[in-house]
Amino acid sequence: MDVVAALRLNMTNVDDAGARHARRYRAAVAMAEYADLRGFAAVSCEEHHLSGTGWLPSPLVLAGAVAARTERVSVSISALLVPLYDPVRLATDIAVLDNISGGRLAIVAGMGYRPEEYAAMGRDWARRGELMDTALEIMLAAWRDVPFEHNGALIDVTPKPCTRPHPLLLVGGMSAAAARRAARFGLPFSPPMPMPELEQLYLGELERLGRFGFVHRPEPDSKITLLHENPETGWRDYGPYILNEAREYGSWRRAGVPRPNEDVMATVDDVRARGYAEIVSPDELIDQIAGGRTEIVMNPLIGGLPVEAGWASLRLLGEVVLPEIGVPTIPSAG
């Protein structure tokens, strides 16, 4: 089975309002270009707001920069918090981004789970489901080749996406409402972790409505991977940065909202024990792949990890592991 390597760029940094981010963003775009040349399948962005670590708040902008510097990889946003946007403007921005990428764009439409993000954007948390439905309706209408009525006027959003009828758009979520929404719109369903009951609900709704769709899910026990020739040294040097991200993510835990890796983690030992991330040697990763592993997700800038350390981890994957397992690369990369 083919191995899929993905580069995750969520841009978390140290939790410090005075932290500087410019060098890290420039490194992220360069890393995306490197990943493209080294045989990665995807580069993914995501969205959060009001984060102490600077968790990426503007995924469309970063995805545009990545798309402009790459030629082959899928450029994904997982998830894009759709109710926080004006839907006509969002449909237009996505269409332009799809054209820049040449049709390599994939978006998971999410609602989010933090009321403070809605308050910051002037959106009503209590109406989030309605806002999501309205946005999806408008976006799908905007990407068609005919004008549609909006706010009492007939409008025709241009340009149209490169991908016809529209870019790959999945509905994310962790609830029955999200599964039903995906089926109702005839869109793929993308839960953040395996959720068999919701998947069956979605497939049943598709059958009832006479629609086609599919479920996209991460591998069980999926986690962030970093590489180091000596993993114990790696945990000593990299562990505190991984903890920066894990600690903040855990602080967003909400009752009734299941999320992967949501445990509150106070120490590096907690991060290791609960499987938020792993640090392995190239040989260990090659052995895992020989044993059937098919997915590698690397976040080389996690939690403020120094840029040089991120490059070292990324190059071990791109120049040692992937060539060893037969992933095609371009020799001049790097």
Order of alpha helices (4+ residues) and beta strands (2+ residues): beta-alpha-beta-alpha-beta-alpha-beta-alpha-alpha-beta-beta-beta-alpha-beta-alpha-beta-alpha-alpha-beta-alpha-beta-alpha
